[in-house]
Amino acid sequence: MAGEQEQQCDACKGDGLTEKEQHSVELDENGNQVAVAHHFVSSCTHCGGSGKA
């Protein structure tokens, strides 16, 4: 409808991107298992990257 504003996505606040965290278990230089967290940015899973609700 004319005059209506599109709502921005609450999860990404309209940016279309969100920071994510992935956890894994990896081996250190001595062969011991250590828990590792990887941080990265990708398209918002709630709005598909559009930034709109």
Helices and strands as residue ranges (DSSP letters): E 17-27, E 33-43
